[in-house]
Amino acid sequence: MAATVARWIIREQPEIINPRRLRREVRLPGLRDASKVNLAIDALVDAGWLRPAPNRDGGHSGRQRADFIVNPKAVEASDV
């Protein structure tokens, strides 16, 4: 599962990814459930590919978006 997301990151080269967007818009094979996407993201965080970057739109309180910053060095190293 993490390999699927990693290949997508290499191909698309996003600066930030969001698990909800991966499920709903990108729709990678085998990653339709939130739990599977979260496991893949956790594995990529552990591998140094992603770093949590939660944020919130607007100036009010509420739930933060679960964004992750893509480590460009990890992507560059995989292009070898």
Residue frames relative to the residue before (quaternion, step in Angstrom):
aa qw qx qy qz dx dy dz
M 1.0000 0.0000 0.0000 0.0000 0.00 0.00 0.00
A 0.6636 0.4851 -0.3056 0.4805 3.58 0.92 -0.87
A 0.6205 0.5476 -0.3427 0.4445 3.59 1.05 -0.72
T 0.6149 0.5452 -0.3400 0.4572 3.59 1.05 -0.73
V 0.6736 0.4701 -0.2887 0.4919 3.57 0.92 -0.90
A 0.6360 0.5338 -0.3310 0.4482 3.61 0.97 -0.83
R 0.6496 0.5036 -0.3201 0.4710 3.61 0.93 -0.82
W 0.6388 0.5140 -0.3237 0.4721 3.58 1.02 -0.80
I 0.6364 0.5223 -0.3274 0.4636 3.60 0.98 -0.83
I 0.6518 0.5086 -0.3166 0.4649 3.60 0.93 -0.86
R 0.6913 0.4903 -0.2762 0.4532 3.57 0.91 -0.94
E 0.7898 0.3505 -0.1626 0.4764 3.59 0.80 -1.05
Q 0.1726 -0.8416 0.4863 0.1594 3.58 1.23 -0.55
P 0.1472 0.7932 -0.5753 0.1348 3.61 0.67 1.05
E 0.4611 -0.6552 0.5143 0.3059 3.57 -1.19 0.47
I 0.7799 0.1128 -0.0277 0.6151 3.57 1.13 -0.76
I 0.0859 -0.7709 0.6262 0.0785 3.56 -1.10 0.70
N 0.1866 -0.7570 0.6193 0.0929 3.51 -1.27 0.55
P 0.4992 -0.6890 0.4292 0.3031 3.62 -0.69 1.03
R 0.6443 0.5241 -0.3311 0.4478 3.59 0.95 -0.80
R 0.6516 0.5021 -0.3129 0.4747 3.57 0.98 -0.81
L 0.6092 0.5521 -0.3520 0.4474 3.60 1.03 -0.75
R 0.6877 0.4792 -0.2784 0.4690 3.57 0.95 -0.88
R 0.7964 0.3877 -0.1736 0.4305 3.56 0.71 -1.07
E 0.7945 0.2998 -0.1532 0.5054 3.59 0.96 -0.78
V 0.7162 0.4316 -0.2580 0.4840 3.58 0.82 -0.98
R 0.0520 -0.8698 0.4866 0.0631 3.57 1.10 -0.85
L 0.0486 0.8219 -0.5598 0.0933 3.54 0.62 1.18
P 0.5861 -0.6006 0.4026 0.3657 3.62 -1.03 0.68
G 0.8290 0.2035 -0.1818 0.4882 3.55 -0.95 0.96
L 0.7064 0.4271 -0.2556 0.5033 3.60 1.25 -0.03
R 0.2445 0.7808 -0.5297 0.2233 3.55 0.65 1.15
D 0.6811 0.4622 -0.2759 0.4962 3.59 1.19 -0.58
A 0.5642 -0.6109 0.4405 0.3382 3.55 -1.06 0.81
S 0.6464 0.5363 -0.3351 0.4269 3.60 0.94 -0.81
K 0.6652 0.4904 -0.3094 0.4705 3.62 0.97 -0.77
V 0.6352 0.5121 -0.3290 0.4755 3.58 1.00 -0.79
N 0.6649 0.5074 -0.3062 0.4546 3.58 0.93 -0.89
L 0.6264 0.5210 -0.3357 0.4727 3.61 1.03 -0.71
A 0.6566 0.5033 -0.3097 0.4687 3.58 0.95 -0.85
I 0.6490 0.5059 -0.3104 0.4759 3.58 0.96 -0.87
D 0.6418 0.5268 -0.3267 0.4515 3.61 0.91 -0.88
A 0.6504 0.5117 -0.3139 0.4654 3.59 0.99 -0.84
L 0.6796 0.4761 -0.2928 0.4751 3.59 0.99 -0.77
V 0.5835 0.5327 -0.3693 0.4892 3.60 1.16 -0.50
D 0.6647 0.5060 -0.2971 0.4624 3.59 0.90 -0.94
A 0.6981 0.4651 -0.2627 0.4768 3.59 1.09 -0.73
G 0.5410 -0.6534 0.3846 0.3640 3.59 1.27 -0.08
W 0.4641 0.6849 -0.4419 0.3468 3.59 1.26 0.20
L 0.8010 0.1845 -0.0642 0.5658 3.58 1.05 -0.79
R 0.1277 -0.7546 0.6382 0.0834 3.53 -1.30 0.51
P 0.4899 -0.6643 0.4632 0.3228 3.63 -0.80 0.93
A 0.0345 0.7804 -0.6218 0.0556 3.55 -1.06 0.88
P 0.0083 -0.8350 0.5502 0.0010 3.59 0.60 1.08
N 0.0468 0.7839 -0.6186 0.0256 3.55 -1.12 0.67
R 0.2479 -0.7505 0.5950 0.1458 3.52 -1.30 0.25
D 0.3686 -0.7101 0.5563 0.2246 3.55 -0.92 0.92
G 0.7823 0.3107 -0.2354 0.4859 3.56 -1.05 0.72
G 0.5187 -0.6687 0.4540 0.2786 3.52 -1.30 0.21
H 0.5885 0.5822 -0.3706 0.4211 3.58 1.16 0.39
S 0.6012 -0.5606 0.4179 0.3869 3.53 -1.26 0.29
G 0.3170 0.7300 -0.5665 0.2138 3.52 -1.24 0.42
R 0.7228 -0.4310 0.3245 0.4319 3.49 -1.35 -0.03
Q 0.3756 -0.7262 0.5339 0.2155 3.55 -0.98 0.88
R 0.5098 -0.6091 0.5053 0.3374 3.54 -1.20 0.57
A 0.3715 -0.7271 0.5361 0.2144 3.58 -1.04 0.76
D 0.1139 0.8156 -0.5531 0.1260 3.56 0.54 1.19
F 0.1493 -0.7628 0.6237 0.0831 3.53 -1.28 0.53
I 0.3417 -0.7219 0.5683 0.1979 3.55 -0.96 0.94
V 0.3633 -0.7229 0.5498 0.2075 3.55 -0.95 0.95
N 0.3832 -0.7100 0.5492 0.2178 3.55 -0.92 0.99
P 0.3392 -0.7737 0.4904 0.2140 3.63 -0.35 1.16
K 0.6084 0.5622 -0.3616 0.4279 3.61 1.09 -0.57
A 0.6329 0.5186 -0.3366 0.4661 3.59 1.05 -0.70
V 0.6545 0.5017 -0.3108 0.4725 3.57 1.00 -0.80
E 0.6445 0.5205 -0.3182 0.4610 3.60 0.96 -0.86
A 0.6606 0.5156 -0.3057 0.4520 3.58 0.94 -0.86
S 0.6754 0.4990 -0.2994 0.4530 3.59 1.07 -0.65
D 0.6006 0.5886 -0.3507 0.4122 3.60 1.22 -0.34
V 0.4148 0.7440 -0.4493 0.2691 3.57 1.25 -0.12
